Amino acid sequence: MPRTEPARAGGFTGPVRWGPRWGRPVGKVLDHLVYRTRIHGREHVPAAGPVIFAANHLSYLDGPVMVGAAPRRMHVLVKQEMFTGFLGKVLQYSGQIPVDRSGDRAALTDAKALLEEGRCIGILPEGTRGAGDAAGVSSGVAWLALNSGAPVVPVAVLGTRISGEHRDAIPRPGRVFHVAFGAPQVYRRLPAASGRVSMDTAAEAIRRQLSGHVRRSEAFTGQRLPATPTRDNTLSKRLAAYPEGTDDE
C-alpha cells in the first residue's frame, strides 16, 4: 500500500515477517545465558490469535528480555532513533518496528496489520525509560487495542534496572530478572462516545491494568522497581491499600 508519510528510519519499508523466528532465540540467550530470568504467568498468554504485550519500561533491555520470555514470537515497537548502524539492521531484520514517539500512524498501521494476521505485538507504552510503574501511557496502545480488537496482556519486567543505577546502565551478567505476564483484557469503543473519549478511556484503563499488574508483581516476586523519593515513601501504603487478588483490569 503506498505511503504518504515521510521516509522512515533506516529506509524502513515494513516489518520483516520472518524476523521473530531468530529474534526470539536471541532473547532467550539474553534471558537464560547472560542473565537469570524467572518467568511467571505464561499460562495467561493466549496460545493463538493476535496479542498486544504491554510492558513497563526501565531499561534498554526490557524489550529483548520480554521477547525472550514470552511463549510466542512478537514484533516490538522500538523508538526510531535505535534504527541506525549495525544495531538498526539487527532490529529491522529481527522484525521490529521503528516508531516516532512524537506521533507515528505508520508504525501503528504496520502493527495493526500484523495483529490482523494473528501475530503478536510488543509495546512499551510508557514511551521512555523511567520509574517503570506505568504512571502514564501513550495513546498509541489504546488506538491499537481499539482498532485491532486484540487482547492486551500486561507484562511486568523487573530487575533490569535497580535503585541507584542510571537509566542508561546495562546490568552486569548473571543478575536475576523477573518477567510476569498478566491476564489478558479486551477493550472496546464506548457506545455513543466520540473516538477521542473512547481512546482516552481505554488508555487510562490500560494504564490501570499495567500499573496494577506491576504492583502485584513487585509484591509476589520481592523485586522492587528503582526507588524514587516520592515512590519509595508511598509504595508500602499503596500496596497495603491494594487487596491481594483484586484486579485493576
C-alpha positions as CSV (number, residue, x, y, z in Angstrom):
1,M,0.0,0.0,0.0
2,P,1.5,3.4,-1.0
3,R,2.7,5.6,1.9
4,T,2.4,9.4,2.1
5,E,4.4,9.7,5.3
6,P,8.0,10.9,5.4
7,A,10.8,8.4,4.9
8,R,11.2,6.2,7.9
9,A,14.2,5.3,10.0
10,G,16.9,3.4,8.1
11,G,14.9,3.3,4.9
12,F,12.4,1.0,6.7
13,T,9.7,-0.2,4.3
14,G,7.8,-2.6,6.6
15,P,8.2,-5.2,9.3
16,V,10.1,-8.3,8.4
17,R,7.6,-11.2,8.9
18,W,10.2,-13.9,9.5
19,G,12.4,-11.8,11.8
20,P,11.0,-13.0,15.1
21,R,11.9,-16.6,14.2
22,W,15.5,-15.8,15.1
23,G,14.9,-12.7,17.2
24,R,13.1,-14.7,19.9
25,P,16.0,-17.2,20.3
26,V,18.4,-14.3,20.8
27,G,16.2,-13.0,23.5
28,K,16.2,-16.4,25.2
29,V,20.0,-16.4,25.2
30,L,19.9,-13.0,26.8
31,D,17.4,-14.2,29.4
32,H,19.0,-17.5,30.3
33,L,22.6,-17.5,29.5
34,V,23.6,-13.8,30.0
35,Y,21.1,-13.2,32.8
36,R,18.9,-15.4,35.0
37,T,15.3,-14.6,34.1
38,R,12.4,-16.0,36.1
39,I,9.2,-16.1,34.1
40,H,5.7,-16.0,35.7
41,G,2.2,-16.3,34.3
42,R,2.9,-17.7,30.8
43,E,-0.4,-19.5,31.1
44,H,-2.2,-16.2,30.8
45,V,-0.9,-15.7,27.2
46,P,-3.5,-16.8,24.6
47,A,-2.0,-19.7,22.6
48,A,-3.3,-18.4,19.3
49,G,-4.6,-15.2,17.7
50,P,-3.4,-11.6,18.0
51,V,-2.0,-10.4,21.3
52,I,-0.7,-7.0,22.4
53,F,2.0,-7.3,25.0
54,A,2.2,-4.1,27.0
55,A,5.3,-3.8,29.3
56,N,6.6,-1.3,31.8
57,H,9.9,0.4,30.8
58,L,13.0,0.6,33.0
59,S,16.0,-0.2,30.8
60,Y,17.3,-0.7,27.3
61,L,16.9,-4.5,27.9
62,D,13.2,-4.5,28.6
63,G,12.1,-5.3,25.0
64,P,14.7,-8.1,24.3
65,V,14.0,-9.6,27.8
66,M,10.3,-9.6,27.1
67,V,10.8,-11.2,23.7
68,G,12.9,-14.0,25.1
69,A,10.5,-14.7,28.0
70,A,7.2,-14.7,26.0
71,P,5.7,-18.0,24.9
72,R,5.0,-16.5,21.5
73,R,7.0,-14.6,18.9
74,M,6.4,-10.9,18.6
75,H,7.2,-7.7,16.8
76,V,8.1,-4.9,19.1
77,L,7.7,-1.2,18.5
78,V,11.1,0.5,19.1
79,K,12.0,4.1,19.1
80,Q,13.2,5.1,15.6
81,E,16.4,6.6,17.0
82,M,17.7,3.0,17.6
83,F,17.4,2.1,13.9
84,T,20.9,3.3,12.9
85,G,24.1,1.4,12.1
86,F,24.6,-2.3,12.9
87,L,22.0,-2.2,15.7
88,G,19.4,-0.8,13.3
89,K,19.9,-3.6,10.9
90,V,19.6,-6.2,13.7
91,L,16.3,-4.6,14.9
92,Q,15.0,-4.4,11.3
93,Y,15.8,-8.0,10.4
94,S,14.5,-9.3,13.7
95,G,11.1,-7.9,12.8
96,Q,10.9,-4.9,15.0
97,I,9.0,-1.7,14.0
98,P,10.5,1.8,14.3
99,V,8.2,4.4,15.9
100,D,8.4,8.1,16.1
101,R,7.3,8.8,19.7
102,S,6.0,12.3,18.7
103,G,3.3,10.6,16.8
104,D,3.5,7.8,14.2
105,R,0.4,6.5,12.5
106,A,2.5,4.4,10.0
107,A,4.0,2.3,12.8
108,L,0.6,1.7,14.4
109,T,-0.8,0.8,11.0
110,D,2.0,-1.7,10.5
111,A,1.3,-3.1,13.9
112,K,-2.4,-3.4,13.3
113,A,-1.7,-5.3,10.0
114,L,0.4,-7.8,11.9
115,L,-2.3,-8.3,14.5
116,E,-4.8,-8.9,11.7
117,E,-2.6,-11.7,10.6
118,G,-2.9,-13.3,14.1
119,R,0.6,-12.2,15.2
120,C,1.8,-10.6,18.4
121,I,2.9,-7.0,19.0
122,G,5.1,-5.8,21.9
123,I,4.9,-2.2,23.1
124,L,6.4,-0.2,26.0
125,P,3.5,2.3,26.3
126,E,5.3,4.5,28.9
127,G,7.3,5.7,25.9
128,T,10.6,6.2,27.7
129,R,12.7,4.6,30.4
130,G,11.5,5.8,33.8
131,A,10.2,4.6,37.1
132,G,8.5,1.6,35.4
133,D,5.3,2.0,37.4
134,A,3.1,2.9,34.5
135,A,2.1,6.3,35.9
136,G,1.3,7.3,32.3
137,V,1.0,5.5,29.0
138,S,0.7,6.8,25.4
139,S,-2.5,6.7,23.4
140,G,-0.9,4.5,20.8
141,V,-1.5,1.3,22.8
142,A,-5.2,2.3,23.2
143,W,-5.5,3.0,19.4
144,L,-4.0,-0.4,18.7
145,A,-6.3,-2.2,21.1
146,L,-9.5,-0.5,20.0
147,N,-8.7,-0.8,16.3
148,S,-7.5,-4.4,16.3
149,G,-9.7,-5.9,18.9
150,A,-6.6,-7.8,20.2
151,P,-6.4,-8.6,23.9
152,V,-3.8,-6.6,25.9
153,V,-1.5,-8.8,28.1
154,P,0.2,-6.7,30.8
155,V,3.9,-7.5,31.3
156,A,5.9,-6.6,34.4
157,V,9.7,-6.5,33.7
158,L,11.6,-6.2,37.0
159,G,15.3,-6.1,37.8
160,T,16.6,-4.7,34.5
161,R,17.3,-1.5,36.5
162,I,17.5,-1.2,40.3
163,S,17.8,1.6,42.7
164,G,21.0,3.7,42.3
165,E,21.5,2.8,38.6
166,H,21.5,5.3,35.8
167,R,18.8,4.9,33.2
168,D,21.5,4.1,30.6
169,A,23.1,1.4,32.7
170,I,23.4,-2.1,31.4
171,P,23.1,-4.7,34.2
172,R,26.1,-7.0,34.9
173,P,25.7,-10.6,33.6
174,G,24.1,-13.0,36.0
175,R,21.6,-10.7,37.5
176,V,18.1,-12.1,38.2
177,F,15.3,-10.6,36.2
178,H,11.6,-11.3,36.7
179,V,9.1,-11.2,33.8
180,A,5.4,-11.6,34.8
181,F,2.6,-12.0,32.3
182,G,-0.9,-10.9,33.5
183,A,-4.4,-11.8,32.5
184,P,-5.5,-10.5,29.0
185,Q,-8.1,-7.8,28.6
186,V,-10.0,-6.8,25.5
187,Y,-11.0,-3.1,25.1
188,R,-14.0,-1.8,23.1
189,R,-15.1,1.6,21.9
190,L,-17.7,3.2,24.2
191,P,-21.3,3.3,22.8
192,A,-22.3,6.8,21.7
193,A,-18.9,8.2,22.7
194,S,-16.5,10.1,20.4
195,G,-13.4,8.3,19.2
196,R,-11.3,10.6,21.4
197,V,-13.3,9.8,24.5
198,S,-13.1,6.1,23.8
199,M,-9.4,6.3,23.3
200,D,-8.7,8.3,26.4
201,T,-10.9,5.9,28.4
202,A,-9.1,2.9,27.0
203,A,-5.6,4.4,27.6
204,E,-6.5,5.0,31.3
205,A,-7.9,1.5,31.6
206,I,-4.7,0.0,30.1
207,R,-2.6,2.2,32.4
208,R,-4.5,0.9,35.4
209,Q,-4.2,-2.7,34.1
210,L,-0.5,-2.4,33.7
211,S,0.2,-0.4,36.9
212,G,-1.8,-2.8,39.0
213,H,-0.1,-5.8,37.5
214,V,3.4,-4.2,38.1
215,R,2.5,-3.6,41.8
216,R,1.3,-7.1,42.3
217,S,4.4,-8.5,40.6
218,E,6.6,-6.5,42.9
219,A,4.8,-8.0,45.9
220,F,5.0,-11.6,44.9
221,T,8.5,-11.6,43.4
222,G,10.1,-9.4,46.0
223,Q,11.8,-7.5,43.2
224,R,11.1,-3.8,43.5
225,L,11.3,-1.0,41.0
226,P,14.0,1.6,41.3
227,A,13.3,3.8,44.2
228,T,12.5,7.5,43.7
229,P,11.9,9.8,46.7
230,T,8.2,10.1,46.2
231,R,7.6,6.5,45.1
232,D,9.8,4.9,47.9
233,N,7.9,6.9,50.5
234,T,4.4,5.8,49.3
235,L,4.9,2.3,47.9
236,S,4.2,0.4,51.1
237,K,1.0,2.4,51.6
238,R,-0.1,1.8,48.1
239,L,0.5,-1.9,48.3
240,A,-1.4,-2.1,51.6
241,A,-4.4,-0.4,50.0
242,Y,-4.4,-2.8,47.1
243,P,-6.1,-6.0,48.2
244,E,-4.5,-9.3,47.2
245,G,-6.3,-11.0,44.4
246,T,-8.2,-7.9,43.1
247,D,-7.7,-6.6,39.6
248,D,-7.4,-3.1,38.0
249,E,-8.4,-4.5,34.7
